[in-house]
Amino acid sequence: MQQSFLPEIDRERTQAAVEAALYKYRESKFLTFDDREATTTAAWSDSPKGFTGVTSDQTSNIAIHNVDGKAARRDYCERIERIVRRLPRMEKFLIEERYMTNEHDYITHEKVYSFCFKPPISAGTYKKIRWKAFYKLALDLNLIVEKEPEPRNEEK
C-alpha cells in the first residue's frame, strides 16, 4: 500500500459545499436586496436615555448595511463569475447552464447533457466533467473537504 502525503478528498461533502456556494451565488445575483429604512416613529421608554450605556445611530447603521450588503453580494458574484470564466470550455458551459441561471430549479442534469451540449454527451461523461469543474471551483473557493482519517487497528 502506497502512502500519500496528500489528503484524500471527501467528494460528496466537497460537492455539497460547491453546490451551496453556487446556491448563494444565485441568491445574491437574482434575488432583490431590500434596503433598510429608518423608522420615523419615536420610541418611548421608561428608562432614561443613557441607562443602557449604548449609543446608537440608526441612520448610519442602516446606510452602512445598505451599502455594505450590496457591495458584498456584488463582490461574491463577481468572484464566482471570474472563477467560472477561467474553467475549460466544457466545464464552464456545464456550470453556467446548470448552476448559474435563474432557471436552475427547472433545468435537470439530463436536460443539460442531452439537449444543451452539442453534440449530446453521455451521463458518465457529464459526471466526469462536473466533478472536474467542482474540484477546481472547490480549490479556488477553498471549499475542499478532506476525508476523516480512519482509525488504525494496531495489533500487538
DSSP file with accessible surface (Angstrom, degrees, kcal/mol):
  #  RESIDUE AA STRUCTURE BP1 BP2  ACC     N-H-->O    O-->H-N    N-H-->O    O-->H-N    TCO  KAPPA ALPHA  PHI   PSI    X-CA   Y-CA   Z-CA
    1    1 A M              0   0  217      0, 0.0     2,-0.4     0, 0.0     0, 0.0   0.000 360.0 360.0 360.0 124.4    0.0    0.0    0.0
    2    2 A Q        -     0   0  185      1,-0.0     2,-0.4     0, 0.0     0, 0.0  -0.665 360.0-138.6 -85.9 132.0    1.5    3.3   -1.1
    3    3 A Q        -     0   0  138     -2,-0.4     2,-0.4     2,-0.0    -1,-0.0  -0.715  16.2-160.9 -89.5 138.6    1.4    6.2    1.4
    4    4 A S        -     0   0   83     -2,-0.4     4,-0.1     2,-0.1     0, 0.0  -0.944  19.8-150.9-119.5 142.1    0.5    9.6    0.1
    5    5 A F  S    S+     0   0  193     -2,-0.4    -1,-0.1     2,-0.1    -2,-0.0   0.578  77.0  90.6 -84.2  -9.7    1.2   12.9    1.8
    6    6 A L  S    S-     0   0  114      1,-0.1    -2,-0.1    -3,-0.0     2,-0.1  -0.690  83.8-117.2 -86.1 138.1   -1.9   14.4    0.1
    7    7 A P        -     0   0   68      0, 0.0     2,-0.3     0, 0.0    -2,-0.1  -0.388  27.4-112.0 -72.4 151.7   -5.1   14.2    2.0
    8    8 A E        -     0   0  131    139,-0.2   139,-3.1    -4,-0.1     2,-0.4  -0.657  32.2-126.1 -83.7 139.5   -8.0   12.2    0.4
    9    9 A I  B     -A  146   0A  38     -2,-0.3     2,-1.1   137,-0.3   137,-0.3  -0.689   5.1-134.7 -92.7 135.1  -11.0   14.3   -0.7
   10   10 A D     >  -     0   0   28    135,-3.1     4,-2.4    -2,-0.4   135,-0.3  -0.769  22.9-167.3 -84.5 100.3  -14.5   13.6    0.5
   11   11 A R  H  > S+     0   0  135     -2,-1.1     4,-2.8     1,-0.2     5,-0.2   0.887  79.4  50.2 -61.6 -43.5  -16.2   14.0   -2.9
   12   12 A E  H  > S+     0   0  160      2,-0.2     4,-2.3     1,-0.2    -1,-0.2   0.935 115.0  41.8 -64.6 -46.5  -19.8   14.1   -1.6
   13   13 A R  H  > S+     0   0  118      2,-0.2     4,-2.1     1,-0.2    -1,-0.2   0.867 115.3  50.9 -71.0 -34.1  -19.2   16.8    1.1
   14   14 A T  H  X S+     0   0    0     -4,-2.4     4,-2.3   131,-0.2    -2,-0.2   0.932 111.0  48.6 -66.4 -43.4  -17.0   18.8   -1.3
   15   15 A Q  H  X S+     0   0   47     -4,-2.8     4,-2.8    -5,-0.2     5,-0.2   0.920 110.5  51.1 -62.1 -41.5  -19.7   18.7   -4.0
   16   16 A A  H  X S+     0   0   54     -4,-2.3     4,-2.2     1,-0.2    -1,-0.2   0.899 109.6  50.8 -62.9 -38.6  -22.3   19.8   -1.4
   17   17 A A  H  X S+     0   0   26     -4,-2.1     4,-2.0     2,-0.2    -1,-0.2   0.913 111.7  46.7 -66.3 -41.1  -20.1   22.7   -0.4
   18   18 A V  H  X S+     0   0    0     -4,-2.3     4,-2.5     2,-0.2     5,-0.2   0.923 111.6  50.9 -67.6 -42.4  -19.7   23.8   -4.0
   19   19 A E  H  X S+     0   0   64     -4,-2.8     4,-2.2     1,-0.2    -2,-0.2   0.891 109.2  51.7 -62.2 -36.6  -23.4   23.5   -4.7
   20   20 A A  H  X S+     0   0   59     -4,-2.2     4,-2.5    -5,-0.2    -1,-0.2   0.900 109.0  50.4 -65.3 -39.4  -24.1   25.6   -1.6
   21   21 A A  H  X S+     0   0    9     -4,-2.0     4,-2.0     2,-0.2    -2,-0.2   0.906 111.5  47.8 -65.0 -39.9  -21.7   28.3   -2.9
   22   22 A L  H  X S+     0   0    2     -4,-2.5     4,-2.4     2,-0.2    -2,-0.2   0.857 109.9  52.9 -70.3 -32.3  -23.5   28.3   -6.3
   23   23 A Y  H  X S+     0   0  126     -4,-2.2     4,-2.7     2,-0.2    -2,-0.2   0.932 108.8  49.7 -64.5 -43.7  -26.8   28.5   -4.5
   24   24 A K  H  X S+     0   0  102     -4,-2.5     4,-2.6     1,-0.2    -2,-0.2   0.888 108.8  54.2 -62.1 -37.2  -25.5   31.5   -2.6
   25   25 A Y  H  X S+     0   0    9     -4,-2.0     4,-2.6     2,-0.2     5,-0.2   0.950 110.4  44.8 -59.6 -50.9  -24.4   33.0   -6.0
   26   26 A R  H  X S+     0   0   26     -4,-2.4     4,-2.9     1,-0.2     5,-0.5   0.904 113.3  51.3 -62.0 -39.8  -27.9   32.6   -7.5
   27   27 A E  H  X S+     0   0   78     -4,-2.7     4,-1.3     1,-0.2    -1,-0.2   0.919 114.7  42.5 -62.6 -43.9  -29.4   34.0   -4.3
   28   28 A S  H  < S+     0   0   17     -4,-2.6    -2,-0.2    -5,-0.2    -1,-0.2   0.848 120.5  42.5 -70.6 -34.9  -27.1   37.0   -4.4
   29   29 A K  H  < S+     0   0   95     -4,-2.6    -2,-0.2    -5,-0.2    -3,-0.2   0.895 125.1  26.5 -80.7 -42.9  -27.5   37.5   -8.2
   30   30 A F  H  < S+     0   0   83     -4,-2.9     2,-0.3    -5,-0.2    -3,-0.2   0.631 101.7  79.9-106.4 -16.0  -31.2   37.0   -8.8
   31   31 A L  S  < S-     0   0  101     -4,-1.3     2,-0.1    -5,-0.5     0, 0.0  -0.743  82.1-113.6 -92.8 144.8  -33.0   37.9   -5.6
   32   32 A T        -     0   0  118     -2,-0.3     2,-0.6     1,-0.1    -2,-0.1  -0.392  18.4-132.7 -76.9 151.5  -33.5   41.6   -4.8
   33   33 A F        -     0   0   48     -2,-0.1     2,-0.5    -5,-0.1    -1,-0.1  -0.913  18.8-144.6-104.4 114.8  -31.8   43.3   -1.9
   34   34 A D        -     0   0  127     -2,-0.6     2,-0.2     1,-0.0    -2,-0.0  -0.709  14.1-131.9 -84.3 124.8  -34.3   45.3    0.1
   35   35 A D        -     0   0   77     -2,-0.5     2,-0.2     1,-0.1    28,-0.1  -0.483  19.6-123.5 -71.2 142.8  -32.8   48.5    1.5
   36   36 A R        -     0   0  142     26,-0.3     2,-0.3    -2,-0.2    30,-0.1  -0.600  25.9-153.9 -81.7 150.8  -33.5   49.1    5.2
   37   37 A E        -     0   0  165     -2,-0.2     2,-0.1    26,-0.0    22,-0.0  -0.942  18.7-107.2-126.7 151.4  -35.2   52.4    6.0
   38   38 A A        -     0   0   46     -2,-0.3     2,-0.3     1,-0.1    21,-0.0  -0.456  35.0-117.6 -75.1 143.5  -35.1   54.5    9.2
   39   39 A T        -     0   0   92     -2,-0.1    -1,-0.1     1,-0.1    19,-0.0  -0.587  17.7-162.7 -79.6 144.0  -38.2   54.5   11.4
   40   40 A T        +     0   0  142     -2,-0.3     2,-0.4     2,-0.1    -1,-0.1   0.467  61.2  98.3-105.2  -1.9  -39.8   57.8   11.8
   41   41 A T  S    S-     0   0  117      1,-0.0     2,-0.2     0, 0.0    -2,-0.1  -0.715  77.4-121.2 -88.7 132.9  -41.9   56.9   14.8
   42   42 A A        -     0   0   94     -2,-0.4     2,-0.4     1,-0.1    -2,-0.1  -0.471  21.9-131.8 -73.1 140.1  -40.4   57.9   18.1
   43   43 A A        -     0   0  106     -2,-0.2     2,-0.4     2,-0.0    -1,-0.1  -0.745  16.8-151.3 -91.8 140.6  -39.7   55.2   20.6
   44   44 A W        +     0   0  213     -2,-0.4     2,-0.3     2,-0.0     3,-0.1  -0.921  18.2 174.2-115.3 137.0  -40.9   55.7   24.1
   45   45 A S        -     0   0   74     -2,-0.4     4,-0.1     2,-0.1    -2,-0.0  -0.996  35.3-143.1-142.4 146.7  -39.2   54.1   27.1
   46   46 A D  S    S+     0   0  140     -2,-0.3    -1,-0.1     2,-0.1    -2,-0.0   0.768  84.0  81.1 -74.9 -27.7  -39.5   54.3   30.9
   47   47 A S  S    S-     0   0   50      1,-0.1    -2,-0.1    -3,-0.1     5,-0.0  -0.476  93.8 -98.3 -82.8 150.6  -35.8   54.1   31.3
   48   48 A P    >   -     0   0   91      0, 0.0     3,-1.7     0, 0.0     4,-0.3  -0.268  36.8-107.7 -63.6 157.4  -33.5   57.1   31.0
   49   49 A K  T 3  S+     0   0  205      1,-0.3     3,-0.5     2,-0.1     4,-0.2   0.876 117.5  41.4 -55.3 -45.0  -31.8   57.6   27.6
   50   50 A G  T >  S+     0   0   63      1,-0.2     3,-0.6     2,-0.1    -1,-0.3   0.310  83.4 106.6 -89.9  12.1  -28.3   56.7   28.8
   51   51 A F  T <  S+     0   0  150     -3,-1.7    -1,-0.2     1,-0.2    -2,-0.1   0.876  80.5  45.2 -61.3 -40.3  -29.4   53.8   31.0
   52   52 A T  T 3  S-     0   0   97     -3,-0.5    -1,-0.2    -4,-0.3    -2,-0.1   0.699  98.8-133.7 -79.3 -19.6  -28.1   51.1   28.7
   53   53 A G  S <  S+     0   0   67     -3,-0.6     2,-0.5     1,-0.2    -2,-0.1   0.544  70.2 113.4  79.5   4.4  -24.8   52.8   28.2
   54   54 A V        -     0   0  108      2,-0.0     2,-0.4     0, 0.0    -1,-0.2  -0.937  51.3-158.4-113.9 128.4  -25.1   52.1   24.4
   55   55 A T        -     0   0  141     -2,-0.5     2,-0.4    -3,-0.1    -5,-0.0  -0.856  11.8-168.0-102.1 145.0  -25.5   54.9   21.9
   56   56 A S        -     0   0   94     -2,-0.4     2,-0.7     4,-0.0     3,-0.1  -0.995  19.7-159.6-136.4 134.3  -26.9   54.0   18.5
   57   57 A D     >  -     0   0   94     -2,-0.4     4,-2.3     1,-0.2     5,-0.2  -0.884  12.5-172.5-111.1  95.4  -27.1   56.0   15.3
   58   58 A Q  H  > S+     0   0   76     -2,-0.7     4,-2.3     1,-0.2     5,-0.2   0.895  80.3  52.4 -57.2 -43.8  -29.9   54.3   13.4
   59   59 A T  H  > S+     0   0   92      1,-0.2     4,-2.4     2,-0.2    -1,-0.2   0.922 111.4  44.9 -64.1 -44.0  -29.4   56.2   10.2
   60   60 A S  H  > S+     0   0   41      2,-0.2     4,-2.6     1,-0.2    -1,-0.2   0.906 112.1  52.6 -69.3 -37.9  -25.7   55.5    9.9
   61   61 A N  H  X S+     0   0   87     -4,-2.3     4,-2.2     2,-0.2    -2,-0.2   0.908 111.8  46.7 -61.9 -39.8  -26.2   51.8   10.8
   62   62 A I  H  X S+     0   0   22     -4,-2.3     4,-2.7    -5,-0.2   -26,-0.3   0.923 112.0  49.9 -68.6 -43.1  -28.9   51.5    8.1
   63   63 A A  H  X S+     0   0   51     -4,-2.4     4,-2.4    -5,-0.2     5,-0.3   0.921 111.4  49.0 -62.7 -42.3  -26.7   53.3    5.5
   64   64 A I  H  X S+     0   0   92     -4,-2.6     4,-2.9     1,-0.2     5,-0.4   0.935 112.2  48.7 -63.1 -44.8  -23.8   51.0    6.3
   65   65 A H  H  X S+     0   0   55     -4,-2.2     4,-2.3    -5,-0.2     5,-0.3   0.929 112.4  48.2 -60.5 -45.9  -26.0   47.9    6.0
   66   66 A N  H  X S+     0   0   26     -4,-2.7     4,-1.4     2,-0.2    -2,-0.2   0.917 118.9  38.0 -64.1 -42.4  -27.4   49.1    2.6
   67   67 A V  H  X S+     0   0   96     -4,-2.4     4,-2.2    -5,-0.2    -2,-0.2   0.950 120.7  43.5 -74.9 -48.9  -24.0   49.9    1.1
   68   68 A D  H  X S+     0   0   96     -4,-2.9     4,-2.6    -5,-0.3     5,-0.2   0.871 111.7  54.4 -67.5 -36.6  -22.0   47.0    2.5
   69   69 A G  H  X S+     0   0   18     -4,-2.3     4,-2.1    -5,-0.4    -1,-0.2   0.944 112.0  43.1 -63.1 -46.2  -24.7   44.4    1.8
   70   70 A K  H  X S+     0   0   94     -4,-1.4     4,-2.6    -5,-0.3     5,-0.2   0.911 114.8  50.2 -65.6 -41.9  -24.9   45.3   -1.8
   71   71 A A  H  X S+     0   0   25     -4,-2.2     4,-2.8     1,-0.2     5,-0.2   0.911 110.1  49.8 -65.4 -40.7  -21.2   45.5   -2.2
   72   72 A A  H  X S+     0   0   61     -4,-2.6     4,-2.3     2,-0.2    -1,-0.2   0.914 112.6  47.1 -65.0 -42.3  -20.7   42.1   -0.5
   73   73 A R  H  X S+     0   0   61     -4,-2.1     4,-2.4    -5,-0.2    -2,-0.2   0.928 114.0  47.4 -64.6 -44.3  -23.2   40.5   -2.8
   74   74 A R  H  X S+     0   0  132     -4,-2.6     4,-2.6     1,-0.2     5,-0.2   0.935 112.6  49.2 -62.7 -44.9  -21.8   42.1   -5.9
   75   75 A D  H  X S+     0   0   85     -4,-2.8     4,-2.3     2,-0.2    -1,-0.2   0.903 110.9  50.1 -62.6 -40.7  -18.2   41.1   -4.9
   76   76 A Y  H  X S+     0   0   37     -4,-2.3     4,-2.4    -5,-0.2    -1,-0.2   0.941 112.0  47.3 -64.0 -45.3  -19.2   37.5   -4.3
   77   77 A C  H  X S+     0   0    7     -4,-2.4     4,-2.6     1,-0.2     5,-0.2   0.916 112.2  49.7 -63.1 -42.8  -21.0   37.2   -7.6
   78   78 A E  H  X S+     0   0   86     -4,-2.6     4,-2.4     1,-0.2    -1,-0.2   0.897 109.9  51.6 -64.0 -37.7  -18.0   38.7   -9.4
   79   79 A R  H  X S+     0   0   98     -4,-2.3     4,-2.3    -5,-0.2    -2,-0.2   0.943 111.9  45.3 -64.8 -47.5  -15.6   36.3   -7.7
   80   80 A I  H  X S+     0   0    0     -4,-2.4     4,-2.6     1,-0.2     5,-0.2   0.940 114.4  49.0 -61.3 -46.4  -17.7   33.3   -8.7
   81   81 A E  H  X S+     0   0   42     -4,-2.6     4,-2.3     1,-0.2    -1,-0.2   0.894 110.4  51.2 -62.1 -38.6  -18.1   34.5  -12.3
   82   82 A R  H  X S+     0   0  111     -4,-2.4     4,-1.0    -5,-0.2    -1,-0.2   0.923 111.4  47.4 -65.6 -41.5  -14.3   35.2  -12.5
   83   83 A I  H >< S+     0   0    6     -4,-2.3     3,-0.6     1,-0.2     4,-0.4   0.929 112.7  48.7 -65.1 -43.9  -13.5   31.7  -11.3
   84   84 A V  H >< S+     0   0    1     -4,-2.6     3,-1.5     1,-0.2    -2,-0.2   0.893 104.6  59.4 -66.5 -37.1  -16.0   30.1  -13.7
   85   85 A R  H 3< S+     0   0  144     -4,-2.3    -1,-0.2     1,-0.3    -2,-0.2   0.808 101.8  55.7 -60.8 -28.0  -14.6   32.1  -16.7
   86   86 A R  T << S+     0   0  146     -4,-1.0    -1,-0.3    -3,-0.6    -2,-0.2   0.580  87.4 101.8 -82.7  -9.2  -11.2   30.5  -16.1
   87   87 A L  S <  S-     0   0   14     -3,-1.5    46,-0.0    -4,-0.4     6,-0.0  -0.350  87.6 -88.4 -70.4 156.7  -12.6   27.0  -16.4
   88   88 A P     >  -     0   0   61      0, 0.0     4,-3.0     0, 0.0     5,-0.3  -0.226  49.1 -98.2 -59.2 157.9  -12.1   24.9  -19.6
   89   89 A R  H  > S+     0   0  201      1,-0.2     4,-2.6     2,-0.2     5,-0.2   0.856 119.9  43.4 -50.8 -50.1  -14.8   25.4  -22.2
   90   90 A M  H  > S+     0   0   65      2,-0.2     4,-2.4     1,-0.2    -1,-0.2   0.905 116.3  47.3 -69.3 -39.1  -16.9   22.3  -21.4
   91   91 A E  H  > S+     0   0   13      2,-0.2     4,-2.5     1,-0.2     5,-0.2   0.923 113.2  48.9 -66.2 -43.2  -16.7   22.7  -17.6
   92   92 A K  H  X S+     0   0   70     -4,-3.0     4,-2.6     2,-0.2     5,-0.2   0.933 111.6  49.6 -61.0 -46.1  -17.6   26.4  -17.9
   93   93 A F  H  X S+     0   0   64     -4,-2.6     4,-2.8    -5,-0.3     5,-0.3   0.928 111.2  49.5 -60.0 -45.1  -20.5   25.6  -20.2
   94   94 A L  H  X S+     0   0    0     -4,-2.4     4,-2.5     1,-0.2     5,-0.4   0.939 112.9  45.5 -61.3 -48.9  -21.8   22.9  -17.8
   95   95 A I  H  X>S+     0   0    0     -4,-2.5     4,-2.3     1,-0.2     5,-1.3   0.923 115.8  46.6 -63.2 -43.5  -21.6   25.2  -14.7
   96   96 A E  H  X5S+     0   0   73     -4,-2.6     4,-0.5    -5,-0.2    -1,-0.2   0.927 116.4  43.6 -65.7 -43.8  -23.2   28.1  -16.5
   97   97 A E  H  <5S+     0   0   71     -4,-2.8    -2,-0.2    -5,-0.2    -1,-0.2   0.866 126.6  29.1 -70.7 -36.3  -26.1   26.1  -18.0
   98   98 A R  H  <5S+     0   0   30     -4,-2.5    -3,-0.2    -5,-0.3    -2,-0.2   0.847 134.1  17.3 -94.7 -38.2  -26.9   24.0  -14.9
   99   99 A Y  H  <5S+     0   0    4     -4,-2.3    -3,-0.2    -5,-0.4   -73,-0.2   0.673 113.9  57.8-115.4 -19.1  -26.0   26.2  -11.9
  100  100 A M  S  <<S+     0   0   20     -5,-1.3     2,-0.3    -4,-0.5    -1,-0.1   0.088  85.3  91.1-108.6  27.6  -25.6   29.8  -12.8
  101  101 A T  S >  S-     0   0   32     -3,-0.1     3,-1.2    -4,-0.1   -71,-0.1  -0.853  75.8-128.8-118.6 153.0  -29.1   30.5  -14.3
  102  102 A N  T 3  S+     0   0   98     -2,-0.3     3,-0.3     1,-0.3    -1,-0.1   0.582 109.4  65.6 -76.5  -4.8  -32.2   31.8  -12.6
  103  103 A E  T >>  +     0   0   97      1,-0.2     3,-2.1     2,-0.1     4,-0.6   0.196  66.4 121.6 -93.9  15.7  -34.0   28.8  -14.2
  104  104 A H  G X4  +     0   0   33     -3,-1.2     3,-1.1     1,-0.3    -1,-0.2   0.828  66.1  56.9 -50.8 -41.5  -31.9   26.4  -12.1
  105  105 A D  G 34 S+     0   0  130     -3,-0.3    -1,-0.3     1,-0.2    -2,-0.1   0.708 110.9  44.0 -67.2 -18.3  -34.9   24.8  -10.5
  106  106 A Y  G <4 S+     0   0  176     -3,-2.1     2,-0.5     2,-0.1    -1,-0.2   0.397  96.5  84.2-108.3  -0.3  -36.3   23.8  -13.8
  107  107 A I    <<  -     0   0   19     -3,-1.1     2,-0.2    -4,-0.6     3,-0.0  -0.918  62.0-161.7-107.9 127.0  -33.2   22.5  -15.5
  108  108 A T     >  -     0   0   67     -2,-0.5     4,-1.8     1,-0.1     5,-0.1  -0.624  31.7-114.2-102.1 164.2  -32.2   18.9  -14.9
  109  109 A H  H  > S+     0   0   44     -2,-0.2     4,-2.5     1,-0.2     5,-0.3   0.907 118.0  55.8 -60.6 -40.7  -28.8   17.2  -15.4
  110  110 A E  H  > S+     0   0  103      1,-0.2     4,-2.2     2,-0.2     5,-0.3   0.889 105.2  51.4 -60.4 -40.1  -30.4   15.1  -18.1
  111  111 A K  H  >>S+     0   0   98      2,-0.2     4,-2.6     1,-0.2     5,-1.3   0.918 110.4  49.6 -63.8 -41.3  -31.6   18.2  -20.0
  112  112 A V  I  X>S+     0   0    0     -4,-1.8     5,-1.8     3,-0.2     4,-0.8   0.958 117.3  37.3 -65.0 -50.7  -28.1   19.7  -19.9
  113  113 A Y  I  <5S+     0   0   43     -4,-2.5     8,-2.0     1,-0.2    -1,-0.2   0.800 124.8  40.4 -77.7 -21.0  -26.2   16.6  -21.2
  114  114 A S  I  <5S+     0   0   43     -4,-2.2    -2,-0.2    -5,-0.3    -1,-0.2   0.832 133.6  11.4 -91.8 -34.1  -28.9   15.5  -23.6
  115  115 A F  I  <5S+     0   0  141     -4,-2.6    -3,-0.2    -5,-0.3    -2,-0.1   0.704 122.7  50.9-119.7 -28.7  -30.0   18.8  -25.1
  116  116 A C  I  <<S+     0   0   27     -5,-1.3     2,-0.3    -4,-0.8    -3,-0.2   0.892  94.9  74.3 -82.9 -41.2  -27.7   21.7  -24.2
  117  117 A F  S   <S-     0   0   13     -5,-1.8     4,-0.0     4,-0.1   -27,-0.0  -0.559  86.1-125.0 -72.2 135.1  -24.4   20.1  -25.2
  118  118 A K  S    S+     0   0  172     -2,-0.3    -3,-0.1     1,-0.2    -4,-0.0  -0.959 103.3  23.3-121.3 110.3  -23.9   19.9  -28.9
  119  119 A P  S    S-     0   0  106      0, 0.0    -1,-0.2     0, 0.0    -4,-0.1   0.647 113.1-112.1 -72.7 161.0  -23.4   17.1  -29.7
  120  120 A P        -     0   0   84      0, 0.0     2,-0.3     0, 0.0    -6,-0.2  -0.194  31.5-146.6 -59.3 151.9  -25.0   15.5  -26.6
  121  121 A I        -     0   0   33     -8,-2.0    -4,-0.1     1,-0.1     2,-0.1  -0.773  19.2 -98.4-117.5 165.4  -22.8   13.7  -24.2
  122  122 A S     >  -     0   0   65     -2,-0.3     4,-2.4     1,-0.1     5,-0.1  -0.351  31.2-112.0 -79.6 164.2  -23.4   10.6  -22.0
  123  123 A A  H  > S+     0   0   36      1,-0.2     4,-2.4     2,-0.2     5,-0.2   0.887 118.2  52.8 -63.0 -38.6  -24.3   10.7  -18.3
  124  124 A G  H  > S+     0   0   39      2,-0.2     4,-2.0     1,-0.2    -1,-0.2   0.918 109.8  46.9 -64.3 -42.9  -20.9    9.3  -17.4
  125  125 A T  H  > S+     0   0   57      2,-0.2     4,-2.6     1,-0.2     5,-0.2   0.908 110.8  53.5 -64.6 -40.5  -19.0   11.9  -19.3
  126  126 A Y  H  X S+     0   0    4     -4,-2.4     4,-2.8     1,-0.2    -2,-0.2   0.927 108.1  49.8 -58.9 -45.6  -21.3   14.6  -17.8
  127  127 A K  H  X S+     0   0  130     -4,-2.4     4,-2.5     1,-0.2    -1,-0.2   0.896 111.0  49.6 -63.6 -38.8  -20.4   13.4  -14.3
  128  128 A K  H  X S+     0   0  144     -4,-2.0     4,-2.2     2,-0.2    -2,-0.2   0.933 113.2  45.4 -65.1 -45.7  -16.7   13.4  -15.0
  129  129 A I  H  X S+     0   0   19     -4,-2.6     4,-2.3     1,-0.2    -2,-0.2   0.925 113.4  50.6 -64.1 -42.0  -16.8   17.0  -16.4
  130  130 A R  H  X S+     0   0   33     -4,-2.8     4,-3.0    -5,-0.2     5,-0.2   0.922 110.1  49.1 -63.7 -43.8  -19.0   18.1  -13.5
  131  131 A W  H  X S+     0   0   38     -4,-2.5     4,-2.8     2,-0.2    -1,-0.2   0.918 110.5  50.8 -64.4 -40.7  -16.6   16.6  -10.9
  132  132 A K  H  X S+     0   0  119     -4,-2.2     4,-2.1     2,-0.2    -1,-0.2   0.926 113.3  45.9 -60.6 -43.2  -13.6   18.3  -12.6
  133  133 A A  H  X S+     0   0    0     -4,-2.3     4,-2.6     2,-0.2    -2,-0.2   0.929 113.6  48.5 -65.6 -44.4  -15.4   21.6  -12.6
  134  134 A F  H  X S+     0   0    0     -4,-3.0     4,-2.9     1,-0.2    -2,-0.2   0.896 109.5  53.1 -62.8 -40.1  -16.5   21.2   -9.0
  135  135 A Y  H  X S+     0   0   88     -4,-2.8     4,-2.2     2,-0.2    -1,-0.2   0.937 111.6  45.0 -61.2 -45.4  -13.0   20.2   -7.9
  136  136 A K  H  X S+     0   0   72     -4,-2.1     4,-2.4     2,-0.2    -2,-0.2   0.906 114.2  48.8 -66.6 -40.8  -11.5   23.4   -9.5
  137  137 A L  H  X S+     0   0    1     -4,-2.6     4,-2.5     2,-0.2    -2,-0.2   0.917 110.5  51.4 -63.5 -42.8  -14.2   25.5   -8.0
  138  138 A A  H  X>S+     0   0    0     -4,-2.9     5,-3.1     1,-0.2     6,-0.7   0.897 110.4  49.1 -62.4 -39.3  -13.6   24.0   -4.6
  139  139 A L  H ><5S+     0   0   87     -4,-2.2     3,-0.8     3,-0.2    -1,-0.2   0.942 114.2  44.5 -64.3 -47.7   -9.9   24.7   -4.8
  140  140 A D  H 3<5S+     0   0   69     -4,-2.4    -2,-0.2     1,-0.2    -1,-0.2   0.842 119.2  42.0 -67.0 -33.2  -10.4   28.3   -5.8
  141  141 A L  H 3<5S-     0   0   17     -4,-2.5    -1,-0.2    -5,-0.2    -2,-0.2   0.396 109.9-121.1 -93.7   2.2  -13.1   28.9   -3.2
  142  142 A N  T <<5S+     0   0  143     -3,-0.8    -3,-0.2    -4,-0.5    -4,-0.1   0.924  72.5 130.9  57.6  48.5  -11.2   26.9   -0.5
  143  143 A L      < +     0   0   49     -5,-3.1    -4,-0.2    -6,-0.1  -126,-0.2   0.244  20.5 136.5-114.1  10.3  -14.1   24.5   -0.1
  144  144 A I        -     0   0   48     -6,-0.7     2,-0.5    -5,-0.1  -133,-0.1  -0.406  39.8-155.7 -62.7 129.6  -12.2   21.2   -0.3
  145  145 A V        -     0   0   29   -135,-0.3  -135,-3.1    -2,-0.1  -131,-0.2  -0.957   8.4-145.2-110.0 122.5  -13.4   18.8    2.4
  146  146 A E  B     -A    9   0A 106     -2,-0.5  -137,-0.3  -137,-0.3     2,-0.1  -0.580  21.5-107.0 -86.0 148.5  -10.9   16.1    3.4
  147  147 A K        -     0   0  100   -139,-3.1  -139,-0.2    -2,-0.2    -1,-0.1  -0.447  38.6-106.4 -69.1 145.7  -12.0   12.6    4.4
  148  148 A E        -     0   0  137     -2,-0.1    -1,-0.1     1,-0.1     2,-0.1  -0.542  41.1-107.4 -70.2 134.8  -11.7   11.8    8.1
  149  149 A P        -     0   0  114      0, 0.0    -1,-0.1     0, 0.0     3,-0.0  -0.427  33.2-119.5 -65.5 138.2   -8.7    9.6    8.7
  150  150 A E        -     0   0  172     -2,-0.1     2,-0.1     1,-0.1    -3,-0.0  -0.582  31.2-106.8 -77.8 138.5   -9.8    6.1    9.5
  151  151 A P        -     0   0  118      0, 0.0     2,-0.3     0, 0.0    -1,-0.1  -0.388  35.3-123.0 -66.6 140.1   -8.7    4.8   12.9
  152  152 A R        -     0   0  198     -2,-0.1     2,-1.0    -3,-0.0     0, 0.0  -0.662   8.8-138.1 -85.7 140.1   -5.9    2.3   12.7
  153  153 A N        -     0   0  147     -2,-0.3     2,-0.7     2,-0.0    -1,-0.0  -0.842  21.9-164.1 -95.4 103.1   -6.2   -1.1   14.3
  154  154 A E        -     0   0  162     -2,-1.0     2,-0.4     2,-0.0    -2,-0.0  -0.808   3.2-160.5 -94.3 116.4   -2.9   -1.7   15.9
  155  155 A E              0   0  182     -2,-0.7    -2,-0.0     1,-0.0     0, 0.0  -0.774 360.0 360.0 -96.3 143.1   -2.5   -5.3   16.8
  156  156 A K              0   0  249     -2,-0.4    -2,-0.0     0, 0.0    -1,-0.0  -0.751 360.0 360.0-110.5 360.0    0.1   -6.4   19.3
